[in-house]
Amino acid sequence: MHPKEAYDLCCKYQGKRVRITDNQGNLHVGRITQVDNRQVWIMPDRNGYGIGFWGFGGAGFGYGIALGAITGIALAGLFFF
């Protein structure tokens, strides 16, 4: 996926629960909290998936994923009922 396409989808899905696949084959599931021109910030689900913390410096953004590393983005509701 081209970084511009990933940026546009992340902006469209900001605030929604998504499923992101990166170029290392990792799956990230959580809510998009912020998007900038280099990365998307995702807050992992509380149900144990993710890296187990709630943001850097108390900002509550979650953790960043480089837009250039994203190979796929979909709304998580399409996969989890």
N, CA, C and O atoms as a Maestro MAE file, in Angstrom:
{
 s_m_m2io_version
 :::
 2.0.0
}

f_m_ct {
 s_m_title
 :::
 protein
 m_atom[324] {
  # First column is atom index #
  i_m_mmod_type
  r_m_x_coord
  r_m_y_coord
  r_m_z_coord
  i_m_residue_number
  s_m_chain_name
  s_m_pdb_residue_name
  s_m_pdb_atom_name
  i_m_atomic_number
  :::
  1 25 0.856 -1.174 0.000 1 A "MET " " N  " 7
  2 3 0.000 0.000 0.000 1 A "MET " " CA " 6
  3 2 0.903 1.237 0.000 1 A "MET " " C  " 6
  4 15 1.867 1.313 0.762 1 A "MET " " O  " 8
  5 25 0.584 2.182 -0.845 2 A "HIS " " N  " 7
  6 3 1.329 3.426 -0.931 2 A "HIS " " CA " 6
  7 2 1.077 4.268 0.329 2 A "HIS " " C  " 6
  8 15 -0.049 4.298 0.825 2 A "HIS " " O  " 8
  9 25 2.119 4.962 0.862 3 A "PRO " " N  " 7
  10 3 1.934 5.760 2.074 3 A "PRO " " CA " 6
  11 2 0.815 6.806 1.982 3 A "PRO " " C  " 6
  12 15 0.139 7.062 2.978 3 A "PRO " " O  " 8
  13 25 0.608 7.407 0.819 4 A "LYS " " N  " 7
  14 3 -0.472 8.390 0.653 4 A "LYS " " CA " 6
  15 2 -1.835 7.719 0.799 4 A "LYS " " C  " 6
  16 15 -2.742 8.274 1.419 4 A "LYS " " O  " 8
  17 25 -1.975 6.531 0.231 5 A "GLU " " N  " 7
  18 3 -3.217 5.768 0.353 5 A "GLU " " CA " 6
  19 2 -3.457 5.370 1.814 5 A "GLU " " C  " 6
  20 15 -4.580 5.454 2.311 5 A "GLU " " O  " 8
  21 25 -2.383 4.934 2.499 6 A "ALA " " N  " 7
  22 3 -2.495 4.573 3.921 6 A "ALA " " CA " 6
  23 2 -2.884 5.794 4.743 6 A "ALA " " C  " 6
  24 15 -3.724 5.693 5.637 6 A "ALA " " O  " 8
  25 25 -2.285 6.946 4.454 7 A "TYR " " N  " 7
  26 3 -2.611 8.186 5.165 7 A "TYR " " CA " 6
  27 2 -4.092 8.542 4.987 7 A "TYR " " C  " 6
  28 15 -4.780 8.858 5.957 7 A "TYR " " O  " 8
  29 25 -4.569 8.489 3.755 8 A "ASP " " N  " 7
  30 3 -5.971 8.821 3.477 8 A "ASP " " CA " 6
  31 2 -6.937 7.881 4.212 8 A "ASP " " C  " 6
  32 15 -7.933 8.329 4.779 8 A "ASP " " O  " 8
  33 25 -6.636 6.581 4.196 9 A "LEU " " N  " 7
  34 3 -7.495 5.624 4.906 9 A "LEU " " CA " 6
  35 2 -7.449 5.842 6.414 9 A "LEU " " C  " 6
  36 15 -8.481 5.774 7.081 9 A "LEU " " O  " 8
  37 25 -6.261 6.104 6.954 10 A "CYS " " N  " 7
  38 3 -6.141 6.358 8.395 10 A "CYS " " CA " 6
  39 2 -6.917 7.604 8.801 10 A "CYS " " C  " 6
  40 15 -7.567 7.615 9.846 10 A "CYS " " O  " 8
  41 25 -6.855 8.645 7.989 11 A "CYS " " N  " 7
  42 3 -7.634 9.854 8.275 11 A "CYS " " CA " 6
  43 2 -9.129 9.547 8.232 11 A "CYS " " C  " 6
  44 15 -9.890 10.016 9.078 11 A "CYS " " O  " 8
  45 25 -9.536 8.767 7.255 12 A "LYS " " N  " 7
  46 3 -10.948 8.396 7.117 12 A "LYS " " CA " 6
  47 2 -11.432 7.584 8.317 12 A "LYS " " C  " 6
  48 15 -12.569 7.746 8.761 12 A "LYS " " O  " 8
  49 25 -10.566 6.708 8.843 13 A "TYR " " N  " 7
  50 3 -10.940 5.812 9.934 13 A "TYR " " CA " 6
  51 2 -10.539 6.328 11.317 13 A "TYR " " C  " 6
  52 15 -10.677 5.605 12.304 13 A "TYR " " O  " 8
  53 25 -10.043 7.570 11.406 14 A "GLN " " N  " 7
  54 3 -9.618 8.102 12.702 14 A "GLN " " CA " 6
  55 2 -10.771 8.046 13.708 14 A "GLN " " C  " 6
  56 15 -11.895 8.452 13.415 14 A "GLN " " O  " 8
  57 25 -10.458 7.531 14.904 15 A "GLY " " N  " 7
  58 3 -11.468 7.372 15.947 15 A "GLY " " CA " 6
  59 2 -12.205 6.046 15.883 15 A "GLY " " C  " 6
  60 15 -12.990 5.728 16.775 15 A "GLY " " O  " 8
  61 25 -11.959 5.272 14.838 16 A "LYS " " N  " 7
  62 3 -12.623 3.976 14.671 16 A "LYS " " CA " 6
  63 2 -11.660 2.833 14.994 16 A "LYS " " C  " 6
  64 15 -10.441 2.996 14.952 16 A "LYS " " O  " 8
  65 25 -12.229 1.688 15.313 17 A "ARG " " N  " 7
  66 3 -11.452 0.477 15.595 17 A "ARG " " CA " 6
  67 2 -11.073 -0.165 14.262 17 A "ARG " " C  " 6
  68 15 -11.931 -0.446 13.425 17 A "ARG " " O  " 8
  69 25 -9.777 -0.391 14.083 18 A "VAL " " N  " 7
  70 3 -9.266 -0.905 12.812 18 A "VAL " " CA " 6
  71 2 -8.355 -2.107 13.030 18 A "VAL " " C  " 6
  72 15 -7.936 -2.424 14.143 18 A "VAL " " O  " 8
  73 25 -8.082 -2.742 11.930 19 A "ARG " " N  " 7
  74 3 -7.126 -3.855 11.873 19 A "ARG " " CA " 6
  75 2 -6.080 -3.451 10.835 19 A "ARG " " C  " 6
  76 15 -6.398 -3.291 9.657 19 A "ARG " " O  " 8
  77 25 -4.820 -3.285 11.282 20 A "ILE " " N  " 7
  78 3 -3.731 -2.852 10.403 20 A "ILE " " CA " 6
  79 2 -2.698 -3.967 10.313 20 A "ILE " " C  " 6
  80 15 -2.292 -4.536 11.326 20 A "ILE " " O  " 8
  81 25 -2.277 -4.272 9.089 21 A "THR " " N  " 7
  82 3 -1.207 -5.234 8.852 21 A "THR " " CA " 6
  83 2 0.014 -4.461 8.361 21 A "THR " " C  " 6
  84 15 -0.096 -3.608 7.480 21 A "THR " " O  " 8
  85 25 1.185 -4.767 8.942 22 A "ASP " " N  " 7
  86 3 2.395 -4.078 8.494 22 A "ASP " " CA " 6
  87 2 3.250 -4.993 7.616 22 A "ASP " " C  " 6
  88 15 2.938 -6.170 7.438 22 A "ASP " " O  " 8
  89 25 4.325 -4.438 7.076 23 A "ASN " " N  " 7
  90 3 5.156 -5.192 6.136 23 A "ASN " " CA " 6
  91 2 5.999 -6.282 6.805 23 A "ASN " " C  " 6
  92 15 6.677 -7.041 6.114 23 A "ASN " " O  " 8
  93 25 5.967 -6.370 8.134 24 A "GLN " " N  " 7
  94 3 6.631 -7.449 8.864 24 A "GLN " " CA " 6
  95 2 5.660 -8.594 9.162 24 A "GLN " " C  " 6
  96 15 6.050 -9.603 9.751 24 A "GLN " " O  " 8
  97 25 4.403 -8.439 8.758 25 A "GLY " " N  " 7
  98 3 3.393 -9.456 8.991 25 A "GLY " " CA " 6
  99 2 2.677 -9.326 10.326 25 A "GLY " " C  " 6
  100 15 1.868 -10.183 10.681 25 A "GLY " " O  " 8
  101 25 2.968 -8.257 11.072 26 A "ASN " " N  " 7
  102 3 2.321 -8.029 12.363 26 A "ASN " " CA " 6
  103 2 0.912 -7.485 12.168 26 A "ASN " " C  " 6
  104 15 0.650 -6.711 11.247 26 A "ASN " " O  " 8
  105 25 0.017 -7.902 13.048 27 A "LEU " " N  " 7
  106 3 -1.364 -7.440 13.028 27 A "LEU " " CA " 6
  107 2 -1.580 -6.525 14.228 27 A "LEU " " C  " 6
  108 15 -1.272 -6.898 15.361 27 A "LEU " " O  " 8
  109 25 -2.109 -5.326 13.980 28 A "HIS " " N  " 7
  110 3 -2.378 -4.342 15.023 28 A "HIS " " CA " 6
  111 2 -3.881 -4.085 15.035 28 A "HIS " " C  " 6
  112 15 -4.459 -3.721 14.011 28 A "HIS " " O  " 8
  113 25 -4.515 -4.273 16.190 29 A "VAL " " N  " 7
  114 3 -5.946 -4.041 16.312 29 A "VAL " " CA " 6
  115 2 -6.170 -3.028 17.417 29 A "VAL " " C  " 6
  116 15 -5.684 -3.205 18.534 29 A "VAL " " O  " 8
  117 25 -6.896 -1.975 17.112 30 A "GLY " " N  " 7
  118 3 -7.190 -0.945 18.094 30 A "GLY " " CA " 6
  119 2 -7.844 0.249 17.426 30 A "GLY " " C  " 6
  120 15 -8.233 0.194 16.259 30 A "GLY " " O  " 8
  121 25 -7.958 1.342 18.194 31 A "ARG " " N  " 7
  122 3 -8.608 2.559 17.718 31 A "ARG " " CA " 6
  123 2 -7.552 3.560 17.268 31 A "ARG " " C  " 6
  124 15 -6.585 3.808 17.989 31 A "ARG " " O  " 8
  125 25 -7.728 4.137 16.085 32 A "ILE " " N  " 7
  126 3 -6.816 5.170 15.593 32 A "ILE " " CA " 6
  127 2 -7.062 6.440 16.386 32 A "ILE " " C  " 6
  128 15 -8.172 6.971 16.393 32 A "ILE " " O  " 8
  129 25 -6.010 6.933 17.065 33 A "THR " " N  " 7
  130 3 -6.149 8.128 17.883 33 A "THR " " CA " 6
  131 2 -5.596 9.375 17.217 33 A "THR " " C  " 6
  132 15 -6.057 10.482 17.498 33 A "THR " " O  " 8
  133 25 -4.606 9.213 16.330 34 A "GLN " " N  " 7
  134 3 -4.003 10.365 15.669 34 A "GLN " " CA " 6
  135 2 -3.301 9.915 14.399 34 A "GLN " " C  " 6
  136 15 -2.825 8.784 14.304 34 A "GLN " " O  " 8
  137 25 -3.243 10.815 13.423 35 A "VAL " " N  " 7
  138 3 -2.554 10.540 12.159 35 A "VAL " " CA " 6
  139 2 -1.723 11.769 11.817 35 A "VAL " " C  " 6
  140 15 -2.220 12.893 11.895 35 A "VAL " " O  " 8
  141 25 -0.468 11.569 11.441 36 A "ASP " " N  " 7
  142 3 0.320 12.667 10.897 36 A "ASP " " CA " 6
  143 2 0.928 12.211 9.573 36 A "ASP " " C  " 6
  144 15 0.606 11.128 9.086 36 A "ASP " " O  " 8
  145 25 1.792 13.019 8.995 37 A "ASN " " N  " 7
  146 3 2.294 12.692 7.658 37 A "ASN " " CA " 6
  147 2 3.318 11.560 7.641 37 A "ASN " " C  " 6
  148 15 3.760 11.152 6.567 37 A "ASN " " O  " 8
  149 25 3.709 11.036 8.829 38 A "ARG " " N  " 7
  150 3 4.675 9.944 8.882 38 A "ARG " " CA " 6
  151 2 4.134 8.666 9.498 38 A "ARG " " C  " 6
  152 15 4.566 7.569 9.141 38 A "ARG " " O  " 8
  153 25 3.183 8.803 10.429 39 A "GLN " " N  " 7
  154 3 2.695 7.607 11.106 39 A "GLN " " CA " 6
  155 2 1.271 7.764 11.611 39 A "GLN " " C  " 6
  156 15 0.710 8.858 11.681 39 A "GLN " " O  " 8
  157 25 0.725 6.617 11.954 40 A "VAL " " N  " 7
  158 3 -0.610 6.554 12.545 40 A "VAL " " CA " 6
  159 2 -0.424 6.057 13.972 40 A "VAL " " C  " 6
  160 15 0.397 5.179 14.236 40 A "VAL " " O  " 8
  161 25 -1.195 6.629 14.884 41 A "TRP " " N  " 7
  162 3 -1.142 6.229 16.292 41 A "TRP " " CA " 6
  163 2 -2.364 5.385 16.577 41 A "TRP " " C  " 6
  164 15 -3.486 5.775 16.253 41 A "TRP " " O  " 8
  165 25 -2.146 4.215 17.190 42 A "ILE " " N  " 7
  166 3 -3.236 3.281 17.455 42 A "ILE " " CA " 6
  167 2 -3.233 2.917 18.945 42 A "ILE " " C  " 6
  168 15 -2.191 2.590 19.513 42 A "ILE " " O  " 8
  169 25 -4.404 2.981 19.559 43 A "MET " " N  " 7
  170 3 -4.585 2.582 20.953 43 A "MET " " CA " 6
  171 2 -5.049 1.133 20.948 43 A "MET " " C  " 6
  172 15 -6.152 0.840 20.486 43 A "MET " " O  " 8
  173 25 -4.213 0.211 21.464 44 A "PRO " " N  " 7
  174 3 -4.590 -1.201 21.430 44 A "PRO " " CA " 6
  175 2 -5.826 -1.478 22.267 44 A "PRO " " C  " 6
  176 15 -6.140 -0.744 23.204 44 A "PRO " " O  " 8
  177 25 -6.517 -2.542 21.916 45 A "ASP " " N  " 7
  178 3 -7.682 -2.975 22.677 45 A "ASP " " CA " 6
  179 2 -7.267 -3.353 24.095 45 A "ASP " " C  " 6
  180 15 -6.146 -3.812 24.312 45 A "ASP " " O  " 8
  181 25 -8.159 -3.164 25.054 46 A "ARG " " N  " 7
  182 3 -7.883 -3.507 26.451 46 A "ARG " " CA " 6
  183 2 -7.935 -5.007 26.704 46 A "ARG " " C  " 6
  184 15 -7.474 -5.458 27.752 46 A "ARG " " O  " 8
  185 25 -8.470 -5.778 25.800 47 A "ASN " " N  " 7
  186 3 -8.690 -7.203 26.057 47 A "ASN " " CA " 6
  187 2 -7.430 -8.058 25.953 47 A "ASN " " C  " 6
  188 15 -7.519 -9.266 25.732 47 A "ASN " " O  " 8
  189 25 -6.268 -7.447 26.108 48 A "GLY " " N  " 7
  190 3 -5.030 -8.208 26.121 48 A "GLY " " CA " 6
  191 2 -4.259 -8.132 24.826 48 A "GLY " " C  " 6
  192 15 -3.069 -8.444 24.812 48 A "GLY " " O  " 8
  193 25 -4.896 -7.724 23.725 49 A "TYR " " N  " 7
  194 3 -4.160 -7.588 22.476 49 A "TYR " " CA " 6
  195 2 -3.386 -6.277 22.505 49 A "TYR " " C  " 6
  196 15 -3.874 -5.281 23.041 49 A "TYR " " O  " 8
  197 25 -2.229 -6.267 21.954 50 A "GLY " " N  " 7
  198 3 -1.437 -5.053 21.897 50 A "GLY " " CA " 6
  199 2 -0.234 -5.133 22.817 50 A "GLY " " C  " 6
  200 15 0.164 -6.221 23.234 50 A "GLY " " O  " 8
  201 25 0.342 -3.989 23.132 51 A "ILE " " N  " 7
  202 3 1.583 -3.979 23.875 51 A "ILE " " CA " 6
  203 2 1.397 -3.604 25.330 51 A "ILE " " C  " 6
  204 15 2.389 -3.498 26.052 51 A "ILE " " O  " 8
  205 25 0.194 -3.401 25.792 52 A "GLY " " N  " 7
  206 3 -0.091 -3.314 27.203 52 A "GLY " " CA " 6
  207 2 0.185 -2.000 27.888 52 A "GLY " " C  " 6
  208 15 0.352 -1.986 29.107 52 A "GLY " " O  " 8
  209 25 0.242 -0.891 27.172 53 A "PHE " " N  " 7
  210 3 0.352 0.397 27.845 53 A "PHE " " CA " 6
  211 2 -0.532 1.401 27.128 53 A "PHE " " C  " 6
  212 15 -1.021 1.144 26.028 53 A "PHE " " O  " 8
  213 25 -0.729 2.545 27.761 54 A "TRP " " N  " 7
  214 3 -1.728 3.496 27.269 54 A "TRP " " CA " 6
  215 2 -1.128 4.796 26.772 54 A "TRP " " C  " 6
  216 15 -1.726 5.853 26.976 54 A "TRP " " O  " 8
  217 25 0.010 4.762 26.139 55 A "GLY " " N  " 7
  218 3 0.537 5.956 25.500 55 A "GLY " " CA " 6
  219 2 1.857 6.425 26.074 55 A "GLY " " C  " 6
  220 15 2.287 5.975 27.136 55 A "GLY " " O  " 8
  221 25 2.484 7.324 25.365 56 A "PHE " " N  " 7
  222 3 3.758 7.885 25.772 56 A "PHE " " CA " 6
  223 2 3.528 9.179 26.531 56 A "PHE " " C  " 6
  224 15 2.767 10.036 26.081 56 A "PHE " " O  " 8
  225 25 4.173 9.327 27.670 57 A "GLY " " N  " 7
  226 3 4.133 10.579 28.409 57 A "GLY " " CA " 6
  227 2 2.747 10.995 28.840 57 A "GLY " " C  " 6
  228 15 2.510 12.184 29.054 57 A "GLY " " O  " 8
  229 25 1.835 10.074 28.973 58 A "GLY " " N  " 7
  230 3 0.494 10.406 29.416 58 A "GLY " " CA " 6
  231 2 -0.390 11.016 28.343 58 A "GLY " " C  " 6
  232 15 -1.524 11.404 28.623 58 A "GLY " " O  " 8
  233 25 0.117 11.107 27.114 59 A "ALA " " N  " 7
  234 3 -0.661 11.730 26.041 59 A "ALA " " CA " 6
  235 2 -1.826 10.851 25.614 59 A "ALA " " C  " 6
  236 15 -2.828 11.355 25.106 59 A "ALA " " O  " 8
  237 25 -1.706 9.536 25.816 60 A "GLY " " N  " 7
  238 3 -2.795 8.636 25.482 60 A "GLY " " CA " 6
  239 2 -3.002 8.390 24.007 60 A "GLY " " C  " 6
  240 15 -4.112 8.062 23.589 60 A "GLY " " O  " 8
  241 25 -1.955 8.542 23.204 61 A "PHE " " N  " 7
  242 3 -2.082 8.310 21.770 61 A "PHE " " CA " 6
  243 2 -1.942 6.843 21.399 61 A "PHE " " C  " 6
  244 15 -2.347 6.450 20.306 61 A "PHE " " O  " 8
  245 25 -1.379 6.023 22.278 62 A "GLY " " N  " 7
  246 3 -1.100 4.636 21.945 62 A "GLY " " CA " 6
  247 2 0.304 4.507 21.418 62 A "GLY " " C  " 6
  248 15 1.228 5.101 21.973 62 A "GLY " " O  " 8
  249 25 0.490 3.739 20.351 63 A "TYR " " N  " 7
  250 3 1.815 3.598 19.762 63 A "TYR " " CA " 6
  251 2 1.737 3.874 18.264 63 A "TYR " " C  " 6
  252 15 0.685 3.718 17.643 63 A "TYR " " O  " 8
  253 25 2.879 4.291 17.692 64 A "GLY " " N  " 7
  254 3 2.916 4.692 16.293 64 A "GLY " " CA " 6
  255 2 3.323 3.577 15.357 64 A "GLY " " C  " 6
  256 15 4.141 2.722 15.696 64 A "GLY " " O  " 8
  257 25 2.735 3.602 14.168 65 A "ILE " " N  " 7
  258 3 3.078 2.691 13.084 65 A "ILE " " CA " 6
  259 2 3.403 3.564 11.879 65 A "ILE " " C  " 6
  260 15 2.597 4.409 11.489 65 A "ILE " " O  " 8
  261 25 4.573 3.366 11.291 66 A "ALA " " N  " 7
  262 3 4.970 4.163 10.133 66 A "ALA " " CA " 6
  263 2 4.028 3.908 8.960 66 A "ALA " " C  " 6
  264 15 3.691 2.763 8.660 66 A "ALA " " O  " 8
  265 25 3.610 4.980 8.306 67 A "LEU " " N  " 7
  266 3 2.701 4.841 7.166 67 A "LEU " " CA " 6
  267 2 3.324 4.010 6.053 67 A "LEU " " C  " 6
  268 15 2.618 3.274 5.363 67 A "LEU " " O  " 8
  269 25 4.639 4.117 5.868 68 A "GLY " " N  " 7
  270 3 5.318 3.351 4.830 68 A "GLY " " CA " 6
  271 2 5.378 1.856 5.108 68 A "GLY " " C  " 6
  272 15 5.644 1.067 4.202 68 A "GLY " " O  " 8
  273 25 5.130 1.457 6.367 69 A "ALA " " N  " 7
  274 3 5.181 0.042 6.742 69 A "ALA " " CA " 6
  275 2 3.825 -0.648 6.637 69 A "ALA " " C  " 6
  276 15 3.736 -1.867 6.780 69 A "ALA " " O  " 8
  277 25 2.777 0.118 6.390 70 A "ILE " " N  " 7
  278 3 1.427 -0.444 6.369 70 A "ILE " " CA " 6
  279 2 1.147 -1.112 5.028 70 A "ILE " " C  " 6
  280 15 1.339 -0.515 3.969 70 A "ILE " " O  " 8
  281 25 0.691 -2.361 5.093 71 A "THR " " N  " 7
  282 3 0.326 -3.080 3.871 71 A "THR " " CA " 6
  283 2 -1.180 -3.269 3.736 71 A "THR " " C  " 6
  284 15 -1.667 -3.590 2.652 71 A "THR " " O  " 8
  285 25 -1.925 -3.075 4.825 72 A "GLY " " N  " 7
  286 3 -3.374 -3.224 4.756 72 A "GLY " " CA " 6
  287 2 -4.075 -2.582 5.944 72 A "GLY " " C  " 6
  288 15 -3.575 -2.622 7.068 72 A "GLY " " O  " 8
  289 25 -5.242 -1.989 5.683 73 A "ILE " " N  " 7
  290 3 -6.065 -1.372 6.724 73 A "ILE " " CA " 6
  291 2 -7.516 -1.741 6.450 73 A "ILE " " C  " 6
  292 15 -7.981 -1.656 5.314 73 A "ILE " " O  " 8
  293 25 -8.222 -2.147 7.488 74 A "ALA " " N  " 7
  294 3 -9.647 -2.443 7.363 74 A "ALA " " CA " 6
  295 2 -10.321 -2.120 8.686 74 A "ALA " " C  " 6
  296 15 -9.693 -2.183 9.743 74 A "ALA " " O  " 8
  297 25 -11.581 -1.779 8.626 75 A "LEU " " N  " 7
  298 3 -12.343 -1.583 9.851 75 A "LEU " " CA " 6
  299 2 -12.410 -2.909 10.594 75 A "LEU " " C  " 6
  300 15 -12.744 -3.935 10.001 75 A "LEU " " O  " 8
  301 25 -12.098 -2.899 11.880 76 A "ALA " " N  " 7
  302 3 -12.069 -4.145 12.651 76 A "ALA " " CA " 6
  303 2 -13.453 -4.748 12.777 76 A "ALA " " C  " 6
  304 15 -13.566 -5.967 12.914 76 A "ALA " " O  " 8
  305 25 -14.503 -3.961 12.739 77 A "GLY " " N  " 7
  306 3 -15.855 -4.481 12.840 77 A "GLY " " CA " 6
  307 2 -16.209 -5.425 11.707 77 A "GLY " " C  " 6
  308 15 -17.125 -6.236 11.843 77 A "GLY " " O  " 8
  309 25 -15.507 -5.335 10.602 78 A "LEU " " N  " 7
  310 3 -15.767 -6.229 9.479 78 A "LEU " " CA " 6
  311 2 -15.262 -7.636 9.754 78 A "LEU " " C  " 6
  312 15 -15.704 -8.592 9.116 78 A "LEU " " O  " 8
  313 25 -14.324 -7.770 10.713 79 A "PHE " " N  " 7
  314 3 -13.705 -9.054 11.004 79 A "PHE " " CA " 6
  315 2 -14.115 -9.641 12.352 79 A "PHE " " C  " 6
  316 15 -14.039 -10.853 12.559 79 A "PHE " " O  " 8
  317 25 -14.551 -8.774 13.268 80 A "PHE " " N  " 7
  318 3 -14.893 -9.214 14.618 80 A "PHE " " CA " 6
  319 2 -16.329 -8.831 14.913 80 A "PHE " " C  " 6
  320 15 -16.677 -7.650 14.895 80 A "PHE " " O  " 8
  321 25 -17.144 -9.799 15.177 81 A "PHE " " N  " 7
  322 3 -18.563 -9.522 15.418 81 A "PHE " " CA " 6
  323 2 -18.856 -9.492 16.869 81 A "PHE " " C  " 6
  324 15 -20.001 -9.272 17.262 81 A "PHE " " O  " 8
  :::
 }
 m_bond[323] {
  # First column is bond index #
  i_m_from
  i_m_to
  i_m_order
  :::
  1 1 2 1
  2 2 3 1
  3 3 4 2
  4 3 5 1
  5 5 6 1
  6 6 7 1
  7 7 8 2
  8 7 9 1
  9 9 10 1
  10 10 11 1
  11 11 12 2
  12 11 13 1
  13 13 14 1
  14 14 15 1
  15 15 16 2
  16 15 17 1
  17 17 18 1
  18 18 19 1
  19 19 20 2
  20 19 21 1
  21 21 22 1
  22 22 23 1
  23 23 24 2
  24 23 25 1
  25 25 26 1
  26 26 27 1
  27 27 28 2
  28 27 29 1
  29 29 30 1
  30 30 31 1
  31 31 32 2
  32 31 33 1
  33 33 34 1
  34 34 35 1
  35 35 36 2
  36 35 37 1
  37 37 38 1
  38 38 39 1
  39 39 40 2
  40 39 41 1
  41 41 42 1
  42 42 43 1
  43 43 44 2
  44 43 45 1
  45 45 46 1
  46 46 47 1
  47 47 48 2
  48 47 49 1
  49 49 50 1
  50 50 51 1
  51 51 52 2
  52 51 53 1
  53 53 54 1
  54 54 55 1
  55 55 56 2
  56 55 57 1
  57 57 58 1
  58 58 59 1
  59 59 60 2
  60 59 61 1
  61 61 62 1
  62 62 63 1
  63 63 64 2
  64 63 65 1
  65 65 66 1
  66 66 67 1
  67 67 68 2
  68 67 69 1
  69 69 70 1
  70 70 71 1
  71 71 72 2
  72 71 73 1
  73 73 74 1
  74 74 75 1
  75 75 76 2
  76 75 77 1
  77 77 78 1
  78 78 79 1
  79 79 80 2
  80 79 81 1
  81 81 82 1
  82 82 83 1
  83 83 84 2
  84 83 85 1
  85 85 86 1
  86 86 87 1
  87 87 88 2
  88 87 89 1
  89 89 90 1
  90 90 91 1
  91 91 92 2
  92 91 93 1
  93 93 94 1
  94 94 95 1
  95 95 96 2
  96 95 97 1
  97 97 98 1
  98 98 99 1
  99 99 100 2
  100 99 101 1
  101 101 102 1
  102 102 103 1
  103 103 104 2
  104 103 105 1
  105 105 106 1
  106 106 107 1
  107 107 108 2
  108 107 109 1
  109 109 110 1
  110 110 111 1
  111 111 112 2
  112 111 113 1
  113 113 114 1
  114 114 115 1
  115 115 116 2
  116 115 117 1
  117 117 118 1
  118 118 119 1
  119 119 120 2
  120 119 121 1
  121 121 122 1
  122 122 123 1
  123 123 124 2
  124 123 125 1
  125 125 126 1
  126 126 127 1
  127 127 128 2
  128 127 129 1
  129 129 130 1
  130 130 131 1
  131 131 132 2
  132 131 133 1
  133 133 134 1
  134 134 135 1
  135 135 136 2
  136 135 137 1
  137 137 138 1
  138 138 139 1
  139 139 140 2
  140 139 141 1
  141 141 142 1
  142 142 143 1
  143 143 144 2
  144 143 145 1
  145 145 146 1
  146 146 147 1
  147 147 148 2
  148 147 149 1
  149 149 150 1
  150 150 151 1
  151 151 152 2
  152 151 153 1
  153 153 154 1
  154 154 155 1
  155 155 156 2
  156 155 157 1
  157 157 158 1
  158 158 159 1
  159 159 160 2
  160 159 161 1
  161 161 162 1
  162 162 163 1
  163 163 164 2
  164 163 165 1
  165 165 166 1
  166 166 167 1
  167 167 168 2
  168 167 169 1
  169 169 170 1
  170 170 171 1
  171 171 172 2
  172 171 173 1
  173 173 174 1
  174 174 175 1
  175 175 176 2
  176 175 177 1
  177 177 178 1
  178 178 179 1
  179 179 180 2
  180 179 181 1
  181 181 182 1
  182 182 183 1
  183 183 184 2
  184 183 185 1
  185 185 186 1
  186 186 187 1
  187 187 188 2
  188 187 189 1
  189 189 190 1
  190 190 191 1
  191 191 192 2
  192 191 193 1
  193 193 194 1
  194 194 195 1
  195 195 196 2
  196 195 197 1
  197 197 198 1
  198 198 199 1
  199 199 200 2
  200 199 201 1
  201 201 202 1
  202 202 203 1
  203 203 204 2
  204 203 205 1
  205 205 206 1
  206 206 207 1
  207 207 208 2
  208 207 209 1
  209 209 210 1
  210 210 211 1
  211 211 212 2
  212 211 213 1
  213 213 214 1
  214 214 215 1
  215 215 216 2
  216 215 217 1
  217 217 218 1
  218 218 219 1
  219 219 220 2
  220 219 221 1
  221 221 222 1
  222 222 223 1
  223 223 224 2
  224 223 225 1
  225 225 226 1
  226 226 227 1
  227 227 228 2
  228 227 229 1
  229 229 230 1
  230 230 231 1
  231 231 232 2
  232 231 233 1
  233 233 234 1
  234 234 235 1
  235 235 236 2
  236 235 237 1
  237 237 238 1
  238 238 239 1
  239 239 240 2
  240 239 241 1
  241 241 242 1
  242 242 243 1
  243 243 244 2
  244 243 245 1
  245 245 246 1
  246 246 247 1
  247 247 248 2
  248 247 249 1
  249 249 250 1
  250 250 251 1
  251 251 252 2
  252 251 253 1
  253 253 254 1
  254 254 255 1
  255 255 256 2
  256 255 257 1
  257 257 258 1
  258 258 259 1
  259 259 260 2
  260 259 261 1
  261 261 262 1
  262 262 263 1
  263 263 264 2
  264 263 265 1
  265 265 266 1
  266 266 267 1
  267 267 268 2
  268 267 269 1
  269 269 270 1
  270 270 271 1
  271 271 272 2
  272 271 273 1
  273 273 274 1
  274 274 275 1
  275 275 276 2
  276 275 277 1
  277 277 278 1
  278 278 279 1
  279 279 280 2
  280 279 281 1
  281 281 282 1
  282 282 283 1
  283 283 284 2
  284 283 285 1
  285 285 286 1
  286 286 287 1
  287 287 288 2
  288 287 289 1
  289 289 290 1
  290 290 291 1
  291 291 292 2
  292 291 293 1
  293 293 294 1
  294 294 295 1
  295 295 296 2
  296 295 297 1
  297 297 298 1
  298 298 299 1
  299 299 300 2
  300 299 301 1
  301 301 302 1
  302 302 303 1
  303 303 304 2
  304 303 305 1
  305 305 306 1
  306 306 307 1
  307 307 308 2
  308 307 309 1
  309 309 310 1
  310 310 311 1
  311 311 312 2
  312 311 313 1
  313 313 314 1
  314 314 315 1
  315 315 316 2
  316 315 317 1
  317 317 318 1
  318 318 319 1
  319 319 320 2
  320 319 321 1
  321 321 322 1
  322 322 323 1
  323 323 324 2
  :::
 }
}
